[in-house]
């Protein structure tokens, strides 16, 4: 039986960390009194016992197997403040959650190190980033199967986005506002009320809340494959969204939803689903089937455990060679 690996990371994206924690390894996260970015501990998420809070000042005393960076700040600043010099030489993985921002094609990633493994969450992201000399791979999202089941009883669409006012056009605030003039939509998420939405719905309550809506609308122009989209598909909701980034590889028009770059066409498809609940149910069943095949949580955690084993095993071999040379 293989020893459980000890992974150190920061709490950057709570939902992603929750799904990552479903794997067969232990995850250590730092916490401090300020509860700043990456140091908020477990928070309100229903983590299992394998997610372990450690005071930031005590991290240097931990025996760890691998360091997982999840933000530019983690890599450029945090590691030098909380990790010992020896820990900084452990096997390192950088998990890049986002596509490049300053230029979609000519942005060099902050990591330029053949000894680090760069993980992208979509193939689109890997394609668009300049990955420098860093070996890059892709681990696509995985989400758990919800307890709730899609009913689509409400003649409305649902949008789930955090801080959409602050994040603006990239997250599709203007698209949401335009569509909302023609189709009934409800917005939920952190600070959703700023955009006329309903507010935040706790993660554990979201599946039952979302299941009543006729369709899930994703107005985001430029982002990774959203976890909220994956969760809605696993719930059995039909998806409507922008035909950009990774979405065209997931959503097939007329099968599990509708995507387009023409907002007027999307509005027509939304109206179709509002008028034809049976069609929405059919698309939802296909969306769930797609999610079960592509975003299976066991595939996701298996991919991560394989990568953790690979980088730690490779590092051990290199250390042994250095010792014997």
Backbone torsions as a table, in degrees:
resi	resn	phi	psi	omega
1	UNK	NA	129.2	-177.2
2	UNK	-74.2	144.1	178.0
3	UNK	-68.3	140.4	175.9
4	UNK	-67.4	130.7	-180.0
5	UNK	-80.5	151.4	179.5
6	UNK	-110.7	111.9	-175.5
7	UNK	-108.3	131.3	174.7
8	UNK	-105.5	132.2	176.0
9	UNK	-151.0	179.2	177.8
10	UNK	-110.6	150.4	177.3
11	UNK	-81.3	96.9	-177.8
12	UNK	-105.6	-56.1	177.6
13	UNK	-118.1	106.1	-171.6
14	UNK	-59.0	-43.6	-178.6
15	UNK	-64.2	-42.9	179.1
16	UNK	-63.6	-43.3	179.6
17	UNK	-62.0	-37.4	178.0
18	UNK	-60.7	-47.4	-179.7
19	UNK	-68.3	-37.7	176.9
20	UNK	-61.5	-34.3	-176.5
21	UNK	-73.3	-4.6	177.3
22	UNK	-75.6	-4.6	-177.6
23	UNK	-86.0	175.5	-174.8
24	UNK	-92.4	67.1	178.4
25	UNK	-162.0	166.0	179.1
26	UNK	-105.1	139.8	-177.2
27	UNK	-118.8	123.1	178.7
28	UNK	-104.7	130.2	-179.8
29	UNK	-126.8	140.9	-178.1
30	UNK	-81.7	153.1	176.6
31	UNK	-141.1	141.3	174.7
32	UNK	-136.7	173.9	-174.7
33	UNK	-64.8	-32.6	-177.7
34	UNK	-74.9	-20.3	-178.2
35	UNK	53.2	41.9	-179.6
36	UNK	-76.6	-173.8	-176.7
37	UNK	-56.0	119.6	179.6
38	UNK	88.6	-8.3	-174.3
39	UNK	-121.1	25.3	-177.8
40	UNK	-88.4	-1.6	178.9
41	UNK	72.0	-152.0	-175.4
42	UNK	-70.7	-28.5	179.9
43	UNK	64.0	-142.9	-176.2
44	UNK	-96.8	4.6	-177.0
45	UNK	-78.1	148.8	-176.5
46	UNK	-85.5	59.1	179.6
47	UNK	-68.4	153.2	173.0
48	UNK	-82.9	-175.0	-176.8
49	UNK	-72.1	-9.8	-179.5
50	UNK	-84.5	0.7	172.2
51	UNK	-104.8	112.5	-166.8
52	UNK	-118.0	122.5	176.2
53	UNK	-76.9	139.6	177.1
54	UNK	-134.5	128.1	174.5
55	UNK	-53.8	135.1	-175.2
56	UNK	-53.8	-36.1	-178.9
57	UNK	-71.9	-13.1	-178.1
58	UNK	-102.7	-1.3	-176.3
59	UNK	-60.8	-36.9	-176.0
60	UNK	-63.1	-18.2	-179.8
61	UNK	-90.5	-3.3	-177.1
62	UNK	-76.3	145.2	168.3
63	UNK	-94.3	113.9	-173.1
64	UNK	-123.5	162.9	178.0
65	UNK	-108.7	-28.5	-173.1
66	UNK	-157.4	146.6	175.8
67	UNK	-110.0	129.5	179.9
68	UNK	-115.4	109.2	175.8
69	UNK	-85.9	144.3	-179.7
70	UNK	-131.1	5.4	177.9
71	UNK	-155.3	161.5	177.0
72	UNK	-59.6	-39.4	-179.9
73	UNK	-63.4	-41.0	177.2
74	UNK	-53.9	-45.3	-173.6
75	UNK	-78.3	-41.6	-173.1
76	UNK	-86.7	-23.7	-173.1
77	UNK	-131.2	-55.4	-170.1
78	UNK	-59.1	-42.2	-174.4
79	UNK	-60.0	-33.3	-178.1
80	UNK	-77.9	-14.6	179.3
81	UNK	-94.5	-32.6	-173.9
82	UNK	-111.6	-20.8	-178.0
83	UNK	-98.0	146.8	174.0
84	UNK	-74.2	165.5	178.0
85	UNK	-58.9	-37.0	178.8
86	UNK	-69.0	-41.9	178.9
87	UNK	-64.2	-31.8	178.9
88	UNK	-66.9	-14.1	178.7
89	UNK	-99.3	1.1	177.1
90	UNK	-67.6	165.5	172.6
91	UNK	-53.3	135.4	-173.4
92	UNK	-127.2	136.6	175.7
93	UNK	-126.5	135.8	174.5
94	UNK	-110.6	117.1	177.3
95	UNK	-93.9	110.1	179.9
96	UNK	-95.2	112.7	-176.2
97	UNK	-81.8	-20.8	-166.9
98	UNK	-122.1	159.7	168.8
99	UNK	-77.5	165.6	179.5
100	UNK	-64.8	145.6	-174.4
101	UNK	-102.3	-52.8	-171.3
102	UNK	-64.2	-38.1	172.5
103	UNK	-144.9	131.2	-177.6
104	UNK	-67.5	-18.4	-176.2
105	UNK	-119.9	-21.4	-170.5
106	UNK	-121.0	22.9	178.2
107	UNK	-92.4	121.7	176.9
108	UNK	-81.6	134.1	179.2
109	UNK	-68.7	146.0	-179.5
110	UNK	-63.2	-21.9	176.9
111	UNK	-89.2	125.9	176.2
112	UNK	-138.0	75.8	-170.9
113	UNK	-151.9	114.7	179.7
114	UNK	-62.5	-15.8	-178.6
115	UNK	-87.3	-7.0	178.5
116	UNK	-104.3	144.7	173.4
117	UNK	-101.1	126.1	-179.1
118	UNK	-100.0	119.9	-179.6
119	UNK	-107.9	123.5	173.0
120	UNK	-101.6	153.1	-177.9
121	UNK	-91.9	-11.2	174.0
122	UNK	-142.4	156.7	175.9
123	UNK	-69.0	-30.6	175.6
124	UNK	-58.9	-47.6	179.9
125	UNK	-59.9	-45.3	179.5
126	UNK	-60.9	-39.1	179.6
127	UNK	-65.4	-40.0	-171.5
128	UNK	-83.8	-34.4	178.3
129	UNK	-69.1	143.9	163.7
130	UNK	-83.6	106.6	-172.7
131	UNK	-85.1	4.7	177.2
132	UNK	57.5	-138.1	179.9
133	UNK	-91.5	1.9	-173.1
134	UNK	-80.5	125.8	176.3
135	UNK	-63.1	127.8	-174.5
136	UNK	-118.7	143.6	177.1
137	UNK	-140.0	178.0	-178.9
138	UNK	-129.2	130.5	167.7
139	UNK	-123.0	108.4	-178.4
140	UNK	-72.9	159.0	-176.0
141	UNK	-56.9	156.1	169.5
142	UNK	-140.0	140.1	179.8
143	UNK	-135.4	153.9	-179.1
144	UNK	-79.3	159.4	177.2
145	UNK	-77.4	123.6	-178.8
146	UNK	-74.8	159.3	176.2
147	UNK	-75.7	-31.1	-176.5
148	UNK	-76.6	162.4	178.1
149	UNK	-127.8	140.7	-178.4
150	UNK	-63.8	133.9	175.0
151	UNK	-120.8	-32.0	178.2
152	UNK	63.8	27.3	-173.4
153	UNK	-72.7	-24.5	-179.0
154	UNK	-85.6	133.9	178.2
155	UNK	-82.8	58.9	-178.9
156	UNK	-148.2	161.2	170.1
157	UNK	-103.6	157.1	-179.5
158	UNK	-118.3	137.1	174.8
159	UNK	-121.5	131.7	179.6
160	UNK	-123.3	103.8	179.9
161	UNK	-146.3	135.0	175.7
162	UNK	-87.1	137.8	171.5
163	UNK	51.7	47.5	-175.2
164	UNK	-68.1	-31.7	179.3
165	UNK	-66.2	-45.2	-179.9
166	UNK	-63.8	-35.3	-173.1
167	UNK	-92.8	-14.8	164.8
168	UNK	61.3	-135.9	-170.6
169	UNK	-61.3	-38.7	-178.4
170	UNK	-57.7	-38.4	179.3
171	UNK	-89.6	2.1	171.6
172	UNK	83.5	31.3	178.4
173	UNK	-58.0	-44.9	-179.6
174	UNK	-67.2	-34.6	177.1
175	UNK	-64.8	-45.3	177.9
176	UNK	-58.8	-44.3	-179.1
177	UNK	-65.6	-40.1	179.1
178	UNK	-66.1	-47.6	-179.7
179	UNK	-63.7	-37.3	-178.6
180	UNK	-63.9	-16.5	176.2
181	UNK	-78.5	-12.5	-175.6
182	UNK	-119.8	-24.3	-174.0
183	UNK	-135.5	137.9	177.7
184	UNK	-69.5	123.4	-179.1
185	UNK	-133.7	146.3	170.3
186	UNK	-116.7	135.0	178.0
187	UNK	-109.3	131.5	173.5
188	UNK	-129.6	156.8	-179.0
189	UNK	142.5	174.3	178.9
190	UNK	-59.3	128.6	178.9
191	UNK	58.3	28.5	178.8
192	UNK	-64.0	-27.6	-178.7
193	UNK	-61.0	-26.3	178.7
194	UNK	-61.6	-26.4	179.9
195	UNK	-106.5	18.1	-179.5
196	UNK	83.6	14.0	-178.8
197	UNK	-86.5	-173.7	-174.1
198	UNK	-88.5	-17.6	-176.8
199	UNK	112.5	-164.4	-175.9
200	UNK	-94.7	139.2	175.1
201	UNK	-114.2	123.6	-179.8
202	UNK	-54.3	145.6	-175.3
203	UNK	-54.0	-41.5	-176.5
204	UNK	-72.5	-16.7	178.1
205	UNK	-97.3	-13.5	-172.3
206	UNK	-64.3	-41.8	-178.7
207	UNK	-57.4	-48.1	179.9
208	UNK	-65.9	-35.6	178.4
209	UNK	-66.8	-45.6	-175.1
210	UNK	-72.4	-29.5	-172.5
211	UNK	-59.6	-21.4	-176.8
212	UNK	-81.2	-17.0	-175.4
213	UNK	-81.7	148.1	-174.7
214	UNK	-67.2	-37.8	-179.8
215	UNK	-151.9	163.7	176.7
216	UNK	-106.8	126.3	-179.9
217	UNK	-111.3	128.1	178.5
218	UNK	-115.9	100.2	-175.5
219	UNK	-85.1	5.6	-171.4
220	UNK	-71.2	130.3	179.9
221	UNK	-78.2	-43.4	-164.8
222	UNK	-147.4	99.5	178.8
223	UNK	-162.7	179.1	172.2
224	UNK	-73.2	174.0	173.9
225	UNK	-62.6	111.8	-172.2
226	UNK	-66.5	136.1	175.5
227	UNK	-59.7	-34.4	-179.8
228	UNK	-62.6	-34.7	176.6
229	UNK	-67.1	-45.6	178.9
230	UNK	-59.9	-42.5	179.9
231	UNK	-64.6	-41.6	179.0
232	UNK	-64.4	-40.3	178.0
233	UNK	-64.2	-42.7	179.3
234	UNK	-64.3	-27.4	176.6
235	UNK	-74.1	-22.2	-179.1
236	UNK	100.1	25.6	179.3
237	UNK	-94.0	140.3	171.3
238	UNK	-71.2	146.5	-173.9
239	UNK	-111.7	135.4	170.4
240	UNK	-125.1	132.6	-176.6
241	UNK	-167.6	-172.7	-179.2
242	UNK	-79.3	139.2	177.5
243	UNK	-84.8	60.0	-178.1
244	UNK	-132.6	168.3	-178.9
245	UNK	47.5	-129.6	-173.4
246	UNK	-83.4	-12.5	-173.4
247	UNK	-55.3	-39.5	-179.5
248	UNK	-62.7	-18.7	177.9
249	UNK	-87.0	-7.1	-176.2
250	UNK	-113.0	-43.2	-175.6
251	UNK	-100.0	124.2	176.3
252	UNK	-107.4	121.2	-175.9
253	UNK	-57.8	129.2	178.7
254	UNK	82.3	-3.8	179.6
255	UNK	-109.0	-56.7	179.0
256	UNK	-125.8	9.4	178.4
257	UNK	159.1	-160.6	178.2
258	UNK	-142.8	134.6	173.1
259	UNK	-132.1	151.8	178.9
260	UNK	-166.4	164.8	170.6
261	UNK	-99.3	-1.4	177.5
262	UNK	-100.0	109.0	-176.4
263	UNK	-62.8	-36.2	-180.0
264	UNK	-61.7	-37.7	177.6
265	UNK	-67.4	-37.6	178.7
266	UNK	-65.5	-38.6	177.8
267	UNK	-60.6	-41.3	178.2
268	UNK	-62.9	-39.8	179.4
269	UNK	-68.8	-36.5	176.0
270	UNK	-62.6	-43.8	178.7
271	UNK	-63.4	-35.8	176.5
272	UNK	-60.8	-45.0	-178.8
273	UNK	-69.1	-33.0	177.3
274	UNK	-67.6	-31.6	-179.4
275	UNK	-85.4	-23.4	-173.1
276	UNK	-129.4	88.1	-178.1
277	UNK	-66.0	-33.8	179.8
278	UNK	-62.8	-39.7	177.4
279	UNK	-65.1	-40.3	177.5
280	UNK	-61.9	-40.8	179.5
281	UNK	-64.0	-39.6	179.1
282	UNK	-64.5	-46.7	177.7
283	UNK	-60.8	-39.5	-179.9
284	UNK	-63.1	-40.9	177.4
285	UNK	-61.8	-40.6	179.3
286	UNK	-70.3	-35.4	176.9
287	UNK	-62.4	-41.0	179.0
288	UNK	-65.2	-40.9	178.7
289	UNK	-63.1	-42.1	177.1
290	UNK	-60.8	-45.2	-178.4
291	UNK	-64.5	-39.9	-179.6
292	UNK	-63.4	-33.1	180.0
293	UNK	-81.0	-41.0	-170.5
294	UNK	-96.2	-33.5	-173.8
295	UNK	-116.3	34.4	178.9
296	UNK	-64.2	130.8	-175.1
297	UNK	-66.4	-32.1	-179.8
298	UNK	-71.7	-38.2	174.6
299	UNK	-62.0	-43.7	-178.2
300	UNK	-61.4	-53.9	-178.7
301	UNK	-68.4	-31.2	175.9
302	UNK	-65.0	-40.7	176.8
303	UNK	-61.7	-42.1	-179.2
304	UNK	-68.1	-43.8	-179.8
305	UNK	-63.6	-39.0	178.1
306	UNK	-61.5	-41.5	179.4
307	UNK	-67.5	-43.5	177.4
308	UNK	-58.4	-44.2	179.6
309	UNK	-64.4	-40.1	-177.8
310	UNK	-64.2	-49.0	-175.9
311	UNK	-71.2	-34.4	179.4
312	UNK	-73.9	-36.4	177.2
313	UNK	-67.3	-42.8	178.4
314	UNK	-62.3	-41.5	179.4
315	UNK	-64.4	-39.9	-179.9
316	UNK	-62.9	-40.5	179.0
317	UNK	-64.5	-41.2	179.7
318	UNK	-65.1	-39.7	178.4
319	UNK	-63.7	-40.7	179.5
320	UNK	-64.7	-40.2	178.3
321	UNK	-64.3	-41.2	-179.9
322	UNK	-64.4	-37.3	-178.7
323	UNK	-68.2	-37.7	-175.4
324	UNK	-84.7	-13.4	-176.6
325	UNK	-80.1	NA	NA
